[in-house]
Amino acid sequence: MSSEPLQHASAVGPVMDAGAASVSKLRWSGIGYLFLSSLAGIPAIAVFVTIAIDRSNGIRTSDGSDVWIPLFVGVPMLLIAWPFFATAVRRFRAMGGSWYLRAGPGGVAYRLPGRSRWKSLLFGQGVIEGAMRWDQITRWYPFVVTMNGIPTASVIVFQCADGGSVRANTIYFAESREQLVQNVSSVAQQKFSSQQ
């Protein structure tokens, strides 16, 4: 059996996987987001069920506040739970995707999930697919996206010579962001050392 890594064809020539797909990271992330959605979603559903049962039993207040006050609590709770639930669904759906981050002597090729889409009520997401030659990439580095000081995502940023950038979310790979950068860097070093 050969110990050579499997090479794939791409627009920048032959490339090898910089990281392996991680079903377990996606599964556990999806379960975590389901838990977060249930923290707000289950109480909201309980509020609506309580309203329905009270209405069916003829329990009402004279001013009608028995419906409006719980609705002002239940609807915002559902709106809080929705993005968490949609993220869980996207994580579970991504387990079947053929995502990759590959590097070779000619450059980097990638196929990654993109941003969530509002038109699908946050359940769908786009696909970022492409390839960049080494002369199009100025630098690449690991990065932690934070919101109010709380880490929310781990990515690898590829900065392009034209001023743009590509962010590869590392949740889809078994390796850490540092290991992915090291794998890409080792291929780049081999390429540039062979040119000298």
Contact map, one row per residue, 1 for C-alpha under 8 A:
1110000000000000000000000000000000000000000000000000000000000000000000000000000000000000000000000000000000000000000000000000000000000000000000000000000000000000000000000000000000000000000000000000
1111000000000000000000000000000000000000000000000000000000000000000000000000000000000000000000000000000000000000000000000000000000000000000000000000000000000000000000000000000000000000000000000000
1111100000000000000000000000000000000000000000000000000000000000000000000000000000000000000000000000000000000000000000000000000000000000000000000000000000000000000000000000000000000000000000000000
0111110000000000000000000000000000000000000000000000000000000000000000000000000000000000000000000000000000000000000000000000000000000000000000000000000000000000000000000000000000000000000000000000
0011111000000001000000000000000000000000000000000000000000000000000000000000000000000000000000000000000000000000000000000000000000000000000000000000000000000000000000000000000000000000000000000000
0001111100000001100000000000000000000000000000000000000000000000000000000000000000000000000000000000000000000000000000000000000000000000000000000000000000000000000000000000000000000000000000000000
0000111110000111100000000000000000000000000000000000000000000000000000000000000000000000000000000000000000000000000000000000000000000000000000000000000000000000000000000000000000000000000000000000
0000011111000111000000000000000000000000000000000000000000000000000000000000000000000000000000000000000000000000000000000000000000000000000000000000000000000000000000000000000000000000000000000000
0000001111101110000000000000000000000000000000000000000000000000000000000000000000000000000000000000000000000000000000000000000000000000000000000000000000000000000000000000000000000000000000000000
0000000111111110000000000000000000000000000000000000000000000000000000000000000000000000000000000000000000001000000000000000000000100000000000000000000000000000000000000000000000000000000000000000
0000000011111000000000000000000000000000000000000000000000000000000000000000000000000000000000000000000000001000000000000000000000100000000000000000000000000000000000000000000000000000000000000000
0000000001111110000000000000000000000000000000000000000000000000000000000000000000000000000000000000000101111000000000000000000000111000000000000000000000000000000000000000000000000000000000000000
0000000011111110000000000000000000000000000000000000000000000000000000000000000000000000000000000000000111100000000000000000000000000000000000000000000000000000000000000000000000000000000000000000
0000001111011111000000000000000000000000000000000000000000000000000000000000000000000000000000000000000111000000000000000000000000000000000000000000000000000000000000000000000000000000000000000000
0000001111011111100000000000000000000000000000000000000000000000000000000000000000000000000000000000011111111000000000000000000000000000000000000000000000000000000000000000000000000000000000000000
0000111100000111110000000000000000000000000000000000000000000000000000000000000000000000000000000000011100000000000000000000000000000000000000000000000000000000000000000000000000000000000000000000
0000011000000011111100000000000000000000000000000000000000000000000000000000000000000000000000000001111000000000000000000000000000000000000000000000000000000000000000000000000000000000000000000000
0000000000000001111100000000000000000000000000000000000000000000000000000000000000000000000000000000111000000000000000000000000000000000000000000000000000000000000000000000000000010011000000000000
0000000000000000111110000000000000000000000000000000000000000000000000000000000000000000000000000001110000000000000000000000000000000000000000000000000000000000000000000000111000010010000000000000
0000000000000000111111000000000000000000000000000000000000000000000000000000000000000000000000000001000000000000000000000000000000000000000000000000000000000000000000000000111000000000000000000000
0000000000000000001111100000000000000000000000000000000000000000000000000000000000000000000000000011000000000000000000000000000000000000000000000000000000000000000000000001110000000000000000000000
0000000000000000000111111100000000000000000000000000000000000000000000000000000000000000000000100000000000000000000000000000000000000000000000000000000000000000000000000011110000000000000000000000
0000000000000000000011111110000000000000000000000000000000000000000000000000000000000000000000100000000000000000000000000000000000000000000000000000000000000000000000000001000000000000000000000000
0000000000000000000001111111000000000000000000000000000000000000000000000000000000000000000000000000000000000000000000000000000000000000000000000000000000000000000000000000000000000000000000000000
0000000000000000000001111111100000000000000000000000000000000000000000000000000000000000000000000000000000000000000000000000000000000000000000000000000000000000000000000011110000000000000000000000
0000000000000000000001111111110000000000000000000000000000000000000000000000000000000000001101100000000000000000000000000000000000000000000000000000000000000000000000000011000000000000000000000000
0000000000000000000000111111111000000000000000000000000000000000000000000000000000000000001100100000000000000000000000000000000000000000000000000000000000000000000000000000000000000000000000000000
0000000000000000000000011111111100000000000000000000000000000000000000000000000000000000000000000000000000000000000000000000000000000000000000000000000000000000000000000000000000000000000000000000
0000000000000000000000001111111110000000000000000000000000000000000000000000000000000001001000000000000000000000000000000000000000000000000000000000000000000000000000000000000000000000000000000000
0000000000000000000000000111111111000000000000000000000000000000000000000000000000000011111100000000000000000000000000000000000000000000000000000000000000000000000000000000000000000000000000000000
0000000000000000000000000011111111100000000000000000000000000000000000000000000000000001000000000000000000000000000000000000000000000000000000000000000000000000000000000000000000000000000000000000
0000000000000000000000000001111111110000000000000000000000000000000000000000000000000001000000000000000000000000000000000000000000000000000000000000000000000000000000000000000000000000000000000000
0000000000000000000000000000111111111000000000000000000000000000000000000000000000011011000000000000000000000000000000000000000000000000000000000000000000000000000000000000000000000000000000000000
0000000000000000000000000000011111111100000000000000000000000000000000000000000000011001000000000000000000000000000000000000000000000000000000000000000000000000000000000000000000000000000000000000
0000000000000000000000000000001111111110000000000000000000000000000000000000000000000000000000000000000000000000000000000000000000000000000000000000000000000000000000000000000000000000000000000000
0000000000000000000000000000000111111111000000000000000000000000000000000000000010011000000000000000000000000000000000000000000000000000000000000000000000000000000000000000000000000000000000000000
0000000000000000000000000000000011111111100000000000000000000000000000000000000111111000000000000000000000000000000000000000000000000000000000000000000000000000000000000000000000000000000000000000
0000000000000000000000000000000001111111110000000000000000000000000000000000000010000000000000000000000000000000000000000000000000000000000000000000000000000000000000000000000000000000000000000000
0000000000000000000000000000000000111111111000000000000000000000000000000000000010000000000000000000000000000000000000000000000000000000000000000000000000000000000000000000000000000000000000000000
0000000000000000000000000000000000011111111100000000000000000000000000000000110110000000000000000000000000000000000000000000000000000000000000000000000000000000000000000000000000000000000000000000
0000000000000000000000000000000000001111111110000000000000000000000000000000110111000000000000000000000000000000000000000000000000000000000000000000000000000000000000000000000000000000000000000000
0000000000000000000000000000000000000111111111000000000000000000000000000000000000000000000000000000000000000000000000000000000000000000000000000000000000000000000000000000000000000000000000000000
0000000000000000000000000000000000000011111111100000000000000000000000000100100000000000000000000000000000000000000000000000000000000000000000000000000000000000000000000000000000000000000000000000
0000000000000000000000000000000000000001111111110000000000000000000000001110110000000000000000000000000000000000000000000000000000000000000000000000000000000000000000000000000000000000000000000000
0000000000000000000000000000000000000000111111111000000000000000000000000100000000000000000000000000000000000000000000000000000000000000000000000000000000000000000000000000000000000000000000000000
0000000000000000000000000000000000000000011111111100000000000000000000000000000000000000000000000000000000000000000000000000000000000000000000000000000000000000000000000000000000000000000000000000
0000000000000000000000000000000000000000001111111110000000000000000001100100000000000000000000000000000000000000000000000000000000000000000000000000000000000000000000000000000000000000000000000000
0000000000000000000000000000000000000000000111111111000000000000000001100100000000000000000000000000000000000000000000000000000000000000000000000000000000000000000000000000000000000000000000000000
0000000000000000000000000000000000000000000011111111100000000000000000000000000000000000000000000000000000000000000000000000000000000000000000000000000000000000000000000000000000000000000000000000
0000000000000000000000000000000000000000000001111111110000000000000000000000000000000000000000000000000000000000000000000000000000000000000000000000000000000000000000000000000000000000000000000000
0000000000000000000000000000000000000000000000111111111000000000011001000000000000000000000000000000000000000000000000000000000000000000000000000000000000000000000000000000000000000000000000000000
0000000000000000000000000000000000000000000000011111111100000000000000000000000000000000000000000000000000000000000000000000000000000000000000000000000000000000000000000000000000000000000000000000
0000000000000000000000000000000000000000000000001111111110000000000000000000000000000000000000000000000000000000000000000000000000000000000000000000000000000000000000000000000000000000000000000000
0000000000000000000000000000000000000000000000000111111111110000000000000000000000000000000000000000000000000000000000000000000000000000000000000000000000000000000000000000000000000000000000000000
0000000000000000000000000000000000000000000000000011111111110000000000000000000000000000000000000000000000000000000000000000000000000000000000000000000000000000000000000000000000000000000000000000
0000000000000000000000000000000000000000000000000001111111100000000000000000000000000000000000000000000000000000000000000000000000000000000000000000000000000000000000000000000000000000000000000000
0000000000000000000000000000000000000000000000000000111111100000000000000000000000000000000000000000000000000000000000000000000000000000000000000000000000000000000000000000000000000000000000000000
0000000000000000000000000000000000000000000000000000011111110000000000000000000000000000000000000000000000000000000000000000000000000000000000000000000000000000000000000000000000000000000000000000
0000000000000000000000000000000000000000000000000000011111111000000000000000000000000000000000000000000000000000000000000000000000000000000000000000000000000000000000000000000000000000000000000000
0000000000000000000000000000000000000000000000000000011001111101010000000000000000000000000000000000000000000000000000000000000000000000000000000000000000000000000000000000000000000000000000000000
0000000000000000000000000000000000000000000000000000000000111111110000000000000000000000000000000000000000000000000000000000000000000000000000000000000000000000000000000000000000000000000000000000
0000000000000000000000000000000000000000000000000000000000011111100000000000000000000000000000000000000000000000000000000000000000000000000000000000000000000000000000000000000000000000000000000000
0000000000000000000000000000000000000000000000000000000000001111100000000000000000000000000000000000000000000000000000000000000000000000000000000000000000000000000000000000000000000000000000000000
0000000000000000000000000000000000000000000000000000000000011111111100000000000000000000000000000000000000000000000000000000000000000000000000000000000000000000000000000000000000000000000000000000
0000000000000000000000000000000000000000000000000000000000001111111110000000000000000000000000000000000000000000000000000000000000000000000000000000000000000000000000000000000000000000000000000000
0000000000000000000000000000000000000000000000000010000000011001111111000000000000000000000000000000000000000000000000000000000000000000000000000000000000000000000000000000000000000000000000000000
0000000000000000000000000000000000000000000000000010000000000001111111100000000000000000000000000000000000000000000000000000000000000000000000000000000000000000000000000000000000000000000000000000
0000000000000000000000000000000000000000000000000000000000000001111111110000000000000000000000000000000000000000000000000000000000000000000000000000000000000000000000000000000000000000000000000000
0000000000000000000000000000000000000000000000000000000000000000111111111000000000000000000000000000000000000000000000000000000000000000000000000000000000000000000000000000000000000000000000000000
0000000000000000000000000000000000000000000000110010000000000000011111111100000000000000000000000000000000000000000000000000000000000000000000000000000000000000000000000000000000000000000000000000
0000000000000000000000000000000000000000000000110000000000000000001111111110000000000000000000000000000000000000000000000000000000000000000000000000000000000000000000000000000000000000000000000000
0000000000000000000000000000000000000000000000000000000000000000000111111111000000000000000000000000000000000000000000000000000000000000000000000000000000000000000000000000000000000000000000000000
0000000000000000000000000000000000000000000100000000000000000000000011111111100000000000000000000000000000000000000000000000000000000000000000000000000000000000000000000000000000000000000000000000
0000000000000000000000000000000000000000001110110000000000000000000001111111110000000000000000000000000000000000000000000000000000000000000000000000000000000000000000000000000000000000000000000000
0000000000000000000000000000000000000000000100000000000000000000000000111111111000000000000000000000000000000000000000000000000000000000000000000000000000000000000000000000000000000000000000000000
0000000000000000000000000000000000000000000000000000000000000000000000011111111100000000000000000000000000000000000000000000000000000000000000000000000000000000000000000000000000000000000000000000
0000000000000000000000000000000000000001101100000000000000000000000000001111111110000000000000000000000000000000000000000000000000000000000000000000000000000000000000000000000000000000000000000000
0000000000000000000000000000000000000001100100000000000000000000000000000111111111000000000000000000000000000000000000000000000000000000000000000000000000000000000000000000000000000000000000000000
0000000000000000000000000000000000000000000000000000000000000000000000000011111111100000000000000000000000000000000000000000000000000000000000000000000000000000000000000000000000000000000000000000
0000000000000000000000000000000000001001100000000000000000000000000000000001111111110000000000000000000000000000000000000000000000000000000000000000000000000000000000000000000000000000000000000000
0000000000000000000000000000000000011111100000000000000000000000000000000000111111111000000000000000000000000000000000000000000000000000000000000000000000000000000000000000000000000000000000000000
0000000000000000000000000000000000001000100000000000000000000000000000000000011111111100000000000000000000000000000000000000000000000000000000000000000000000000000000000000000000000000000000000000
0000000000000000000000000000000000001000000000000000000000000000000000000000001111111110000000000000000000000000000000000100000000000000000000000000000000000000000000000000000000000000000000000000
0000000000000000000000000000000011011000000000000000000000000000000000000000000111111111000000000000000000000000000000000000000000000000000000000000000000000000000000000000000000000000000000000000
0000000000000000000000000000000011011000000000000000000000000000000000000000000011111111100000000000000000000000000000000000000000000000000000000000000000000000000000000000000000000000000000000000
0000000000000000000000000000000000000000000000000000000000000000000000000000000001111111110000000000000000000000000000001110000000000000000000000000000000000000000000000000000000000000000000000000
0000000000000000000000000000010010000000000000000000000000000000000000000000000000111111111000000000000000000000000000000110000000000000000000000000000000000000000000000000000000000000000000000000
0000000000000000000000000000111111000000000000000000000000000000000000000000000000011111111100000000000000000000000000000000000000000000000000000000000000000000000000000000000000000000000000000000
0000000000000000000000000000010000000000000000000000000000000000000000000000000000001111111110000000000000000000000000000010000000000000000000000000000000000000000000000000000000000000000000000000
0000000000000000000000000000010000000000000000000000000000000000000000000000000000000111111111000000000000000000000000000011100000000000000000000000000000000000000000000000000000000000000000000000
0000000000000000000000000110110000000000000000000000000000000000000000000000000000000011111111100000000000000000000000000000000000000000000000000000000000000000000000000000000000000000000000000000
0000000000000000000000000110010000000000000000000000000000000000000000000000000000000001111111110000000000000000000000000000000000000000000000000000000000000000000000000000000000000000000000000000
0000000000000000000000000000000000000000000000000000000000000000000000000000000000000000111111111000000000000000000000000000000000000000000000000000000000000000000000000000000000000000000000000000
0000000000000000000000000100000000000000000000000000000000000000000000000000000000000000011111111000000000000000100000000000000000000000000000000000000000000000000000000001000000000000000000000000
0000000000000000000001100110000000000000000000000000000000000000000000000000000000000000001111111000000000000000000000000000000000000000000000000000000000000000000000000000000000000000000000000000
0000000000000000000000000000000000000000000000000000000000000000000000000000000000000000000111111100000000000000000000000000000000000000000000000000000000000000000000000000000000000000000000000000
0000000000000000000000000000000000000000000000000000000000000000000000000000000000000000000011111110000000000000000000000000000000000000000000000000000000000000000000000000000000000000000000000000
0000000000000000000000000000000000000000000000000000000000000000000000000000000000000000000000011111000000000010000000000000000000000000000000000000000000000000000000000000000000000000000000000000
0000000000000000000010000000000000000000000000000000000000000000000000000000000000000000000000001111100000000111100000000000000000000000000000000000000000000000000000000001000000000000000000000000
0000000000000000101110000000000000000000000000000000000000000000000000000000000000000000000000000111110000001111000000000000000000000000000000000000000000000000000000000000000000000000000000000000
0000000000000000111000000000000000000000000000000000000000000000000000000000000000000000000000000011111000011111000000000000000000000000000000000000000000000000000000010000000000000000000000000000
0000000000000011111000000000000000000000000000000000000000000000000000000000000000000000000000000001111100011100000000000000000000000000000000000000000000000000000000000000000000000001000000000000
0000000000000011110000000000000000000000000000000000000000000000000000000000000000000000000000000000111111111000000000000000000000000000000000000000000000000000000000000000000000000001001100000000
0000000000011111000000000000000000000000000000000000000000000000000000000000000000000000000000000000011111110000000000000000000000000000000000000000000000000000000000000000000000000000001100100000
0000000000001110000000000000000000000000000000000000000000000000000000000000000000000000000000000000001111100000000000000000000000000000000000000000000000000000000000000000000000000000001101100000
0000000000011110000000000000000000000000000000000000000000000000000000000000000000000000000000000000001111110000000000000000000000001100000000000000000000000000000000000000000000000000000000100000
0000000000011010000000000000000000000000000000000000000000000000000000000000000000000000000000000000001111111000000000000000000000111100000000000000000000000000000000000000000000000000000100000000
0000000000010010000000000000000000000000000000000000000000000000000000000000000000000000000000000000111101111100000000000000000000111100000000000000000000000000000000000000000000000000000000000000
0000000001110010000000000000000000000000000000000000000000000000000000000000000000000000000000000001111000111110000000000000000011110000000000000000000000000000000000000000000000000000000000000000
0000000000000000000000000000000000000000000000000000000000000000000000000000000000000000000000000011110000011111000000000000000111100000000000000000000000000000000000000000000000000000000000000000
0000000000000000000000000000000000000000000000000000000000000000000000000000000000000000000000000111100000001111100000000000001111000000000000000000000000000000000000000000000000000000000000000000
0000000000000000000000000000000000000000000000000000000000000000000000000000000000000000000000000011100000000111110000000000001110000000000000000000000000000000000000011000000000000000000000000000
0000000000000000000000000000000000000000000000000000000000000000000000000000000000000000000001000010000000000011111000000000111100000000000000000000000000000000000000000000000000000000000000000000
0000000000000000000000000000000000000000000000000000000000000000000000000000000000000000000000000000000000000001111100000000111100000000000000000000000000000000000000000000000000000000000000000000
0000000000000000000000000000000000000000000000000000000000000000000000000000000000000000000000000000000000000000111110000000111000000000000000000000000000000000000000000000000000000000000000000000
0000000000000000000000000000000000000000000000000000000000000000000000000000000000000000000000000000000000000000011111000111110000000000000000000000000000000000000000000000000000000000000000000000
0000000000000000000000000000000000000000000000000000000000000000000000000000000000000000000000000000000000000000001111111111110000000000000000000000000000000000000000000000000000000000000000000000
0000000000000000000000000000000000000000000000000000000000000000000000000000000000000000000000000000000000000000000111111100000000000000000000000000000000000000000000000000000000000000000000000000
0000000000000000000000000000000000000000000000000000000000000000000000000000000000000000000000000000000000000000000011111100000000000000000000000000000000000000000000000000000000000000000000000000
0000000000000000000000000000000000000000000000000000000000000000000000000000000000000000000000000000000000000000000011111111000000000000000000000000000000000000000000000000000000000000000000000000
0000000000000000000000000000000000000000000000000000000000000000000000000000000000000100000000000000000000000000000011111111000000000000000000000000000000000000000000000000000000000000000000000000
0000000000000000000000000000000000000000000000000000000000000000000000000000000000100110000000000000000000000000000111111111100000000000000000000000000000000000000000000000000000000000000000000000
0000000000000000000000000000000000000000000000000000000000000000000000000000000000000110110000000000000000000000000110011111100000000000000000000000000000000000000000000000000000000000000000000000
0000000000000000000000000000000000000000000000000000000000000000000000000000000000000000010000000000000000000000000110011111110000000000000000000000000000000000000000000000000000000000000000000000
0000000000000000000000000000000000000000000000000000000000000000000000000000000000000000010000000000000000000000111110000111111000000000000000000000000000000000000000000000000000000000000000000000
0000000000000000000000000000000000000000000000000000000000000000000000000000000000000000000000000000000000000000111110000001111100000000000000000000000000000000000000000000000000000000000000000000
0000000000000000000000000000000000000000000000000000000000000000000000000000000000000000000000000000000000000011111000000000111110000000000000000000000000000000000000000000000000000000000000000000
0000000000000000000000000000000000000000000000000000000000000000000000000000000000000000000000000000000000000111110000000000011111000000000000000000000000000000000000000000000000000000000000000000
0000000000000000000000000000000000000000000000000000000000000000000000000000000000000000000000000000000000001111000000000000001111100000000000000000000000000000000000000000000000000000000000000000
0000000000000000000000000000000000000000000000000000000000000000000000000000000000000000000000000000000000001110000000000000000111110000000000000000000000000000000000000000000000000000000000000000
0000000001110000000000000000000000000000000000000000000000000000000000000000000000000000000000000000000000111100000000000000000011111000000000000000000000000000000000000000000000000000000000000000
0000000000010000000000000000000000000000000000000000000000000000000000000000000000000000000000000000000000111000000000000000000001111101100000000000000000000000000000000000000000000000000000000000
0000000000010000000000000000000000000000000000000000000000000000000000000000000000000000000000000000000001110000000000000000000000111111100000000000000000000000000000000000000000000000000000000000
0000000000000000000000000000000000000000000000000000000000000000000000000000000000000000000000000000000001110000000000000000000000011111110000000000000000000000000000000000000000000000000100000000
0000000000000000000000000000000000000000000000000000000000000000000000000000000000000000000000000000000000000000000000000000000000001111110000000000000000000000100000000000000000000000000000000000
0000000000000000000000000000000000000000000000000000000000000000000000000000000000000000000000000000000000000000000000000000000000011111110000000000000000000001110000000000000000000000000000000000
0000000000000000000000000000000000000000000000000000000000000000000000000000000000000000000000000000000000000000000000000000000000011111111100000000000000000111100000000000000000000000000000000000
0000000000000000000000000000000000000000000000000000000000000000000000000000000000000000000000000000000000000000000000000000000000000111111100000000000000000111100000000000000000000000000000000000
0000000000000000000000000000000000000000000000000000000000000000000000000000000000000000000000000000000000000000000000000000000000000000111110000000000000000111000000000000000000000000000000000000
0000000000000000000000000000000000000000000000000000000000000000000000000000000000000000000000000000000000000000000000000000000000000000111111000000000000011110000000000000000000001000000000000000
0000000000000000000000000000000000000000000000000000000000000000000000000000000000000000000000000000000000000000000000000000000000000000001111100000000000011100000000000000000000001000000000000000
0000000000000000000000000000000000000000000000000000000000000000000000000000000000000000000000000000000000000000000000000000000000000000000111110000000001111000000000000000000011001000000000000000
0000000000000000000000000000000000000000000000000000000000000000000000000000000000000000000000000000000000000000000000000000000000000000000011111000000001111000000000000000000010000000000000000000
0000000000000000000000000000000000000000000000000000000000000000000000000000000000000000000000000000000000000000000000000000000000000000000001111100001111100000000000000000000000000000000000000000
0000000000000000000000000000000000000000000000000000000000000000000000000000000000000000000000000000000000000000000000000000000000000000000000111110001111100000000000000000000000000000000000000000
0000000000000000000000000000000000000000000000000000000000000000000000000000000000000000000000000000000000000000000000000000000000000000000000011111111110000000000000000000000000000000000000000000
0000000000000000000000000000000000000000000000000000000000000000000000000000000000000000000000000000000000000000000000000000000000000000000000001111111100000000000000000000000000000000000000000000
0000000000000000000000000000000000000000000000000000000000000000000000000000000000000000000000000000000000000000000000000000000000000000000000000111110000000000000000000000000000000000000000000000
0000000000000000000000000000000000000000000000000000000000000000000000000000000000000000000000000000000000000000000000000000000000000000000000000111111000000000000000000000000000000000000000000000
0000000000000000000000000000000000000000000000000000000000000000000000000000000000000000000000000000000000000000000000000000000000000000000000000111111100000000000000000000000000000000000000000000
0000000000000000000000000000000000000000000000000000000000000000000000000000000000000000000000000000000000000000000000000000000000000000000000011110111111000000000000000000000000000000000000000000
0000000000000000000000000000000000000000000000000000000000000000000000000000000000000000000000000000000000000000000000000000000000000000000000011110011111000000000000000000000000000000000000000000
0000000000000000000000000000000000000000000000000000000000000000000000000000000000000000000000000000000000000000000000000000000000000000000000011100001111100000000000001010000000000000000000000000
0000000000000000000000000000000000000000000000000000000000000000000000000000000000000000000000000000000000000000000000000000000000000000000001111000001111110000000000001110000010000000000000000000
0000000000000000000000000000000000000000000000000000000000000000000000000000000000000000000000000000000000000000000000000000000000000000000001111000000011111000000000111100000010000000000000000000
0000000000000000000000000000000000000000000000000000000000000000000000000000000000000000000000000000000000000000000000000000000000000000000111100000000001111100000000111100000010011000000000000000
0000000000000000000000000000000000000000000000000000000000000000000000000000000000000000000000000000000000000000000000000000000000000000000111100000000000111110000011110000000000000000000000000000
0000000000000000000000000000000000000000000000000000000000000000000000000000000000000000000000000000000000000000000000000000000000000000111110000000000000011111000011100000000000000000000000000000
0000000000000000000000000000000000000000000000000000000000000000000000000000000000000000000000000000000000000000000000000000000000000000111100000000000000001111101111000000000000000000000000000000
0000000000000000000000000000000000000000000000000000000000000000000000000000000000000000000000000000000000000000000000000000000000000001111000000000000000000111111111000000000000000000000000000000
0000000000000000000000000000000000000000000000000000000000000000000000000000000000000000000000000000000000000000000000000000000000000011110000000000000000000011111100000000000000000000000000000000
0000000000000000000000000000000000000000000000000000000000000000000000000000000000000000000000000000000000000000000000000000000000000001000000000000000000000001111100000000000000000000000000000000
0000000000000000000000000000000000000000000000000000000000000000000000000000000000000000000000000000000000000000000000000000000000000000000000000000000000000011111110000000000000000000000000000000
0000000000000000000000000000000000000000000000000000000000000000000000000000000000000000000000000000000000000000000000000000000000000000000000000000000000000011111111000000000000000000000000000000
0000000000000000000000000000000000000000000000000000000000000000000000000000000000000000000000000000000000000000000000000000000000000000000000000000000000001111001111100000000000000000000000000000
0000000000000000000000000000000000000000000000000000000000000000000000000000000000000000000000000000000000000000000000000000000000000000000000000000000000001111000111110000000000000000000000000000
0000000000000000000000000000000000000000000000000000000000000000000000000000000000000000000000000000000000000000000000000000000000000000000000000000000000111100000011111000000000000000000000000000
0000000000000000000000000000000000000000000000000000000000000000000000000000000000000000000000000000100000000001000000000000000000000000000000000000000000111000000001111100000000000000000000000000
0000000000000000000000000000000000000000000000000000000000000000000000000000000000000000000000000000000000000001000000000000000000000000000000000000000011110000000000111111000000000000000000000000
0000000000000000000000000000000000000000000000000000000000000000000000000000000000000000000000000000000000000000000000000000000000000000000000000000000001110000000000011111101110000000000000000000
0000000000000000000001001100000000000000000000000000000000000000000000000000000000000000000000000000000000000000000000000000000000000000000000000000000011000000000000001111110000000000000000000000
0000000000000000000011101100000000000000000000000000000000000000000000000000000000000000000001000010000000000000000000000000000000000000000000000000000000000000000000001111110000000000000000000000
0000000000000000001111001000000000000000000000000000000000000000000000000000000000000000000000000000000000000000000000000000000000000000000000000000000000000000000000000111111100000000000000000000
0000000000000000001111001000000000000000000000000000000000000000000000000000000000000000000000000000000000000000000000000000000000000000000000000000000000000000000000000011111100000000000000000000
0000000000000000001100000000000000000000000000000000000000000000000000000000000000000000000000000000000000000000000000000000000000000000000000000000000000000000000000000100111110110000000000000000
0000000000000000000000000000000000000000000000000000000000000000000000000000000000000000000000000000000000000000000000000000000000000000000000000000000000000000000000000100111111110000000000000000
0000000000000000000000000000000000000000000000000000000000000000000000000000000000000000000000000000000000000000000000000000000000000000000001100000000001110000000000000100001111111000000000000000
0000000000000000000000000000000000000000000000000000000000000000000000000000000000000000000000000000000000000000000000000000000000000000000001000000000000000000000000000000000111111100000000000000
0000000000000000000000000000000000000000000000000000000000000000000000000000000000000000000000000000000000000000000000000000000000000000000000000000000000000000000000000000001111111110000000000000
0000000000000000011000000000000000000000000000000000000000000000000000000000000000000000000000000000000000000000000000000000000000000000000000000000000000010000000000000000001111111111000000000000
0000000000000000000000000000000000000000000000000000000000000000000000000000000000000000000000000000000000000000000000000000000000000000000111000000000000010000000000000000000011111111100000000000
0000000000000000000000000000000000000000000000000000000000000000000000000000000000000000000000000000000000000000000000000000000000000000000000000000000000000000000000000000000001111111110000000000
0000000000000000011000000000000000000000000000000000000000000000000000000000000000000000000000000000000000000000000000000000000000000000000000000000000000000000000000000000000000111111111000000000
0000000000000000010000000000000000000000000000000000000000000000000000000000000000000000000000000000011000000000000000000000000000000000000000000000000000000000000000000000000000011111111100000000
0000000000000000000000000000000000000000000000000000000000000000000000000000000000000000000000000000000000000000000000000000000000000000000000000000000000000000000000000000000000001111111110000000
0000000000000000000000000000000000000000000000000000000000000000000000000000000000000000000000000000000000000000000000000000000000000000000000000000000000000000000000000000000000000111111111000000
0000000000000000000000000000000000000000000000000000000000000000000000000000000000000000000000000000001110000000000000000000000000000000000000000000000000000000000000000000000000000011111111100000
0000000000000000000000000000000000000000000000000000000000000000000000000000000000000000000000000000001110100000000000000000000000000100000000000000000000000000000000000000000000000001111111110000
0000000000000000000000000000000000000000000000000000000000000000000000000000000000000000000000000000000000000000000000000000000000000000000000000000000000000000000000000000000000000000111111111000
0000000000000000000000000000000000000000000000000000000000000000000000000000000000000000000000000000000010000000000000000000000000000000000000000000000000000000000000000000000000000000011111111100
0000000000000000000000000000000000000000000000000000000000000000000000000000000000000000000000000000000111000000000000000000000000000000000000000000000000000000000000000000000000000000001111111110
0000000000000000000000000000000000000000000000000000000000000000000000000000000000000000000000000000000000000000000000000000000000000000000000000000000000000000000000000000000000000000000111111111
0000000000000000000000000000000000000000000000000000000000000000000000000000000000000000000000000000000000000000000000000000000000000000000000000000000000000000000000000000000000000000000011111111
0000000000000000000000000000000000000000000000000000000000000000000000000000000000000000000000000000000000000000000000000000000000000000000000000000000000000000000000000000000000000000000001111111
0000000000000000000000000000000000000000000000000000000000000000000000000000000000000000000000000000000000000000000000000000000000000000000000000000000000000000000000000000000000000000000000111111
0000000000000000000000000000000000000000000000000000000000000000000000000000000000000000000000000000000000000000000000000000000000000000000000000000000000000000000000000000000000000000000000011111
